[in-house]
Amino acid sequence: MAVGMIFVRMRAAKKPASVKKIILPPMFMSTGALMFVFPVFRVGWSQVAEALLVGIIFSIFLIRTSKFEVREGDIYLKPSKAFVGILFGLLALRIVLKLIIGQSISFGETSGMFFLLAFGMIVTWRLAMLKEYLKLEKSMNVKSSVVHRA
């Protein structure tokens, strides 16, 4: 999955970003919450809070490497060399945590917690991206309206 994400991210940097491209991945991922319909995947509220908090903390690394740039009047996600390293680092950390947690928590609960961790990470990351994108888009619109008035 990590390798797939790297290729998706590299390909996405070649096309202009949009609100739709930013918000759709977390929406698609949210369907994974249907796993909690099955009791084996259910976790306690404290575990939900822990998993989401760790996901939010992990997202900081992704937020810091996700920058936009304006090229030819469009907004693009600027490719970051650090993104690949951070993605593999987060993957390694998640695997280690899963091995440690998996010894004291059932496979189903561990799966549920790591879904929540990933979901918390991607939602936080994408909300930060959306905020930056909209801010950049607004500044572009302000500049273009000033140019048209002059």
N, C-alpha and C positions, 0 to 999 in steps of 0.2 A: 504494500500500500504506500509506503514511504517513497519508494522509487517512482511509483505511478504519480504521486503528488508532485514530485520534482518535475516530471515531464509535463504534467498539466500546467504547473506554474510557469515553466519556461515557455510553453506554447501560448499561454494567456498573455504573457508580456508582449507578444507580437501583435495583439489586437487591442483596440481601445477598450477600456473598462466601461462598465455601466452599472447603474443601480441594480438592475436585474442580475447581472453576473456576480455581484457581491452578495446579494441576499438569498439567491436560490440554493446554494450549497447547504446552508444550515436548515433551510426548509425541507430539502430532500432528506437530510440526515435525521430530521425529527421523526420521520416515519419509523425509525429504529426503536423509538420509545414503545412501540407495540410489544416489544419483548417483555415488558413489565406486566402484560396481561397474564403471563404464565408465572405462577408462584415461585418457581425455581430461580427466577431472575430478580425477584423483589428484594429491596434492601431497606433498612431502617432510615428514618428521617435524618439521623445524625450522619449516617454514611452518605446519604444524598448530599448533605451540606459539605461534608469533607471532600467528596469527589468533585463537586462543582467548584469549590474553593481552589483545589489543586489545579483544575482545568483553567480557571481564571488566571492563576499565577503563571502557569505554563504559557498562556496566550501572550503574556508580556513580551516574550522573546520573538514571537511571530509578529506582533504589532510593531516592534522596533525595526524589523527588517522589511516591513511593507510600506513602501513610499511610492507616491504617484509623481508623474512628471507630465508636462504638457508638450505634445509634439504635434505639429501641423494642425493645431486647433482642437485636438482630441486629448483626452486624459488616458495615460497608460500607466500600468503598474510597472514600476522600475525594477528590473531584475537585480537581485541581491546575491552576491557570492556567499554571504554568511547564511542565507536561508537554507541551503543544502546541509551545511554543518549543524545548524540548529535543529532542523528536522530530524536528522539522524541521531543527534544528542537526545532530543525528546523521546525518540523511539527507544533508544537504549535505556533511558531512565524509566520509561513506562514498562519495559520488559522486566527490568530489575524489580521495580515496585510490584509488578504482577506476580513474580516469583516469590517475593517475600510475603505479600498479602495472601497469595493463594495457599499458603501453608496453614493459615488459620481461618480462612473464610472459604466457603464452598465455591466450586467452579461457577455456578450460576450467579451467585452474589458478586463474585469478582468480575464476571462479564458485565453485569449491570452497573457496577461502580465504574468500570473503565469506559463504558458507553457514556455515562454521565460526565466523566472527566473529559473525554474527547468532545462531547457536545458543549460543555461549558467553555472549553478552549476555542472551538470554532465560532461559537456565537459571539463571544467577547471579541475575538479577533476581527470577525466580519463587521460587528457594530463599530469598532474603531476605524476600520477601513471605510465604512459607509460615511461616518462623520467626516473623515479627511477628504473623501471624494466630493461630498456635498459642499464642503467649505471651498475646495479648489474650483468646483463648478460655479459656485456663486461668485467667486472672485473673477473668474473668466467672464461671466455675464456682466458684472459691473464694469470691467475693462472694456468689453465690446460696446456697452451702451454709452460709455464716455467717448469712445472713438466715433460712434455714429452721430453723437451730438456735435462734435467738433467740426 
